[in-house]
């Protein structure tokens, strides 16, 4: 093989490798065109009520007469009910059954709160002729049917015991169908339901089940989302598992012993595996050392191209954005404005893409 031919072959290989090195795109059908997904921890009795006033800072920012729309995706996420039962293994000693699964949907669809409150905020803006270019999207938590749970509840007159994949699938199917039926009846005219989120942050115990659930969700024209923790089992094989979109948790903010290089490492992994990225913080951000850790995410994501090119999810401790927006401290107010400016800029970029896509289809 001549040197010239070797060079050509090498360039082809490098080109193919470079083409594969991309994040979950900032705006694409993989996410149902969700660019910025806010994790709204809601359902358990220990969570905020999520009234319209509480959720409004996630929907838009107002500066004088100027309105900037913020998150275009809202994941209503929960892993325990706050009363001693969990929706994913490892959070409580007892596991949620059919009654608690149904109760979670009751909480999601409660009038004046959560999803309805989100719709109310958008409807109020629409009355003033202020509407986002794209509809805002909702993603619902799908509880984990925990293997070997014996007393989940009755389905079609039979007690389901999660010692078989079939029983676990039937429980998930029942939940998805119930959620879709509730959505159809809810009259949420400002929102679209994008799909469901697998609440377990690793694929352990779901290798046979997850692909089947994914297929059923897609048969309903919905997407299946996942946000694994750093080095969770299966985090690099999310496509093979059946998920449509996955976001990588760096898990950097929470432990001051973890160097900022973790953010670079997580971004590199996400790019290699076509994942989005999760930005993480909680209200420890009031402490200067933790504020610096959040800024490390922003700087790292900028350096690694995440802010420009990747879909993102946002963990903020369960109400962080809300608390920053109403914070009395000017430094924390400035932090809210910094995050809001980043999100608003990404949204404007996604809006441009959406408009161009509509023009091409004409």
PyMOL commands that set and color helices and strands:
alter all, ss='L'
color gray80, all
select helices_A, chain A and resi 3-20+29-31+52-59+98-108+114-127+165-186+209-219+235-241+261-272+283-286+288-303+306-309+320-325+330-361
alter helices_A, ss='H'
color red, helices_A
select strands_A, chain A and resi 36-41+60-63+66-69+73-77+85-86+94-95+136-142+153-155+158-160+191-198+223-226+245-249+276-280+312-315
alter strands_A, ss='S'
color yellow, strands_A
deselect
rebuild
show_as cartoon
